[in-house]
């Protein structure tokens, strides 16, 4: 089973010391994973995300900028996608799955 883990390879530490992740970089890695599997005639079996339903500001992109991180950065370990970002990513992954089935 091939599974993509786009969260950990896309963690960066800002000059402020906060760790964050870019929504766009996470999405690009998922898109590339689908592209590779399509080219090889295989299927991506899963995707690992770190997310929460809380309105945290730990990952940038999809409506949040670096300036927003201080607003509600709650992670004690790794930055998580918030509920809005998670739903947005879920719909985009669903579109990728749909396009790869055709």
C-alpha positions in Angstrom: 0.0 0.0 0.0 1.5 3.3 -1.1 0.7 6.2 1.3 1.8 9.8 1.0 2.9 11.8 4.1 3.0 15.4 2.8 3.1 17.0 6.2 6.5 16.1 7.6 8.6 16.9 4.5 7.0 20.3 4.3 7.7 21.6 7.8 9.7 24.8 8.0 11.0 26.8 11.0 10.5 30.6 10.7 13.0 33.1 12.0 10.5 33.6 14.9 11.2 30.0 15.9 7.6 28.8 15.1 7.3 25.7 12.9 4.7 25.9 10.2 3.7 24.1 7.0 2.5 25.5 3.7 -0.9 24.4 2.5 0.2 24.9 -1.1 3.4 22.8 -0.6 1.3 20.0 1.0 -1.1 20.1 -1.9 1.7 20.1 -4.5 3.2 17.0 -2.9 -0.1 15.2 -3.0 -0.6 16.2 -6.7 2.8 14.9 -7.6 2.1 11.6 -5.8 -1.0 11.1 -7.9 1.0 12.0 -11.0 3.7 9.5 -10.3 1.2 6.7 -9.6 -0.7 7.5 -12.7 2.5 7.3 -14.8 3.4 4.0 -13.2 -0.1 2.5 -13.5 -0.4 2.2 -9.7 -2.7 3.8 -7.2 -2.1 6.0 -4.1 -3.7 4.1 -1.3 -3.8 6.8 1.3 -2.7 10.2 2.5 -1.6 11.1 6.1 -2.6 14.5 7.4 -2.1 16.2 10.8 -5.2 18.3 11.4 -7.7 19.4 13.9 -11.3 20.7 13.8 -10.2 23.7 15.9 -9.7 27.1 14.4 -5.9 27.0 14.9 -3.5 29.2 12.9 -0.5 26.8 12.6 -0.2 26.2 8.8 0.0 29.0 6.3 -2.0 29.1 3.1 -5.7 28.6 2.2 -6.5 32.0 3.8 -3.8 32.2 6.5 -0.5 34.1 6.2 2.6 34.1 8.3 1.2 37.1 10.2 -1.8 35.0 11.3 0.3 32.4 13.1 0.5 34.2 16.4 -3.3 34.5 16.6 -4.0 30.9 17.7 -0.9 28.7 17.5 -1.6 25.9 19.9 0.6 23.0 18.8 3.2 21.8 21.3 4.8 19.5 18.6 3.9 19.8 15.0 1.7 22.4 13.2 -1.7 21.1 12.1 -4.1 22.1 9.4 -7.3 23.7 10.9 -10.8 22.5 10.1 -11.2 24.8 7.1 -7.9 23.9 5.6 -8.6 20.2 6.2 -11.9 20.3 4.4 -10.4 22.2 1.5 -7.7 19.6 1.2 -10.2 16.8 1.4 -12.2 18.2 -1.5 -9.0 18.7 -3.5 -7.9 15.1 -2.9 -11.4 13.9 -3.9 -11.0 15.8 -7.2 -7.7 14.1 -7.7 -9.1 10.7 -7.1 -12.0 11.4 -9.4 -9.8 12.6 -12.2 -7.5 9.5 -11.8 -10.4 7.1 -12.1 -11.3 8.4 -15.5 
